[in-house]
Amino acid sequence: MEFESKIISREISQLLWEREQTLATAESCTGGRIAEAIISVPGASKYFKGGVISYTNEIKERLLAVSHGLLEEKTAVCEEVAIAMVDGACKALNTDFAIGATGIAGPTGGTKDIPVGTIWLACGTPGRYKTAKVEEDHGRDINLAIATKRALQLFLDFLREDSAVEYEADEVK
């Protein structure tokens, strides 16, 4: 695992630990790499409940409650599916937050509309999300490393923003 991902995971750990909140992952193309980065920090069992590796649409539908219609209309590689995976993971694993990833890591499987290297990331809690799209193809291993690091950073940014909103709300009281 990349050193930078481990540092980001440690920061996520500290925030979740302090806030006594929980996290799950819903991963397709990243195949558990995001969860691996999260659990690399000792004590992760206090806040990380688990993950669903939903490599096929069948599992996205059955375990994460992603709509069949959405998958048919937009394909599995879109922002809406990444968000639905976050919702599904929060519900299925009963967590405060989730990180979702869906895309085409390569080396094959891309199309003209959705080329290899396209990966949608989402994180958040039902009703509040942050998303990002990875679009460059650097080969499968690098695509997955980039997506993992970007997903972790996206979630860390979300947690920091969430903390700032909570702080502002406390200040108003």
Residue pairs with C-beta under 8 A, 6 or more apart in sequence:
1 33
1 36
1 37
1 40
2 145
2 148
2 149
4 149
5 37
5 40
5 145
5 148
5 149
5 152
6 37
6 40
6 41
8 37
8 149
8 152
8 153
8 156
9 37
9 38
9 40
9 41
9 152
10 41
11 156
12 23
12 38
12 41
12 152
12 155
12 156
12 159
13 38
13 41
13 43
13 44
13 47
15 156
15 159
15 160
15 163
16 22
16 23
16 46
16 47
16 97
16 159
17 43
17 46
17 47
19 163
20 47
21 47
21 96
21 97
22 47
22 48
22 49
22 94
22 95
22 96
22 97
23 38
23 47
23 48
23 49
23 95
23 96
23 97
23 98
23 99
23 155
24 48
24 49
24 50
24 51
24 52
24 89
24 90
24 92
24 93
24 95
24 97
24 98
24 99
25 32
25 34
25 35
25 38
25 50
25 51
25 52
25 89
25 98
25 99
25 100
25 101
26 51
26 52
26 54
26 64
26 85
26 86
26 88
26 89
26 98
26 99
26 100
26 101
27 33
27 34
27 35
27 51
27 52
27 53
27 54
27 99
27 100
27 101
28 53
28 54
28 55
28 60
28 76
28 85
28 101
28 102
28 103
29 55
29 101
29 102
29 103
29 104
29 105
29 119
29 144
29 147
30 101
30 105
30 119
30 144
30 147
30 148
30 151
31 53
31 55
31 144
32 51
32 53
33 144
33 145
33 147
33 148
34 51
34 99
34 101
34 148
34 151
34 152
35 48
35 50
35 51
37 148
37 152
38 44
38 48
38 152
39 48
49 93
49 94
49 95
50 93
51 89
51 93
52 59
52 63
52 64
52 88
52 89
52 92
52 93
53 59
54 60
54 63
54 64
54 66
54 85
57 66
57 68
57 71
57 76
60 66
60 71
60 76
60 81
60 84
60 85
60 88
60 102
61 67
61 68
61 71
63 88
63 92
64 84
64 85
64 87
64 88
64 89
64 92
65 84
65 87
65 88
65 91
65 92
66 81
66 84
66 85
66 88
67 84
70 80
70 81
70 84
71 81
74 80
74 81
75 81
75 114
76 102
77 102
77 103
77 104
77 114
77 118
77 119
77 120
78 102
78 120
79 120
79 122
79 131
79 133
81 102
81 120
82 100
82 101
82 102
82 120
82 121
82 122
82 131
83 100
83 122
83 124
83 129
83 131
84 100
85 98
85 100
85 101
85 102
85 122
86 98
86 99
86 100
86 122
86 123
86 124
86 125
86 126
86 129
87 98
87 126
88 98
89 95
89 98
89 99
89 100
90 96
90 97
90 98
90 125
90 126
91 126
96 125
97 123
97 124
97 125
97 155
97 158
97 159
98 123
98 124
98 125
99 121
99 122
99 123
99 151
99 152
99 154
99 155
100 121
100 122
100 123
101 119
101 120
101 121
101 122
101 147
101 148
101 151
102 119
102 120
103 117
103 118
103 119
103 120
103 134
103 147
104 110
104 114
104 115
104 116
104 117
104 118
104 119
105 116
105 117
105 119
105 140
105 143
105 144
105 147
106 116
106 117
106 137
106 139
106 140
106 143
107 116
107 139
107 140
108 116
109 116
110 116
110 117
110 118
110 137
115 135
115 137
116 137
116 143
117 134
117 135
117 136
117 137
117 138
117 143
118 133
118 134
118 135
119 133
119 134
119 143
119 147
120 131
120 132
120 133
120 134
121 131
121 132
121 133
121 134
121 147
121 150
121 151
121 154
122 129
122 130
122 131
123 129
123 130
123 131
123 151
123 154
123 155
123 158
124 130
124 158
128 162
130 154
130 155
130 157
130 158
130 161
131 154
132 150
132 151
132 154
134 143
134 146
134 147
134 150
136 146
137 143
138 146
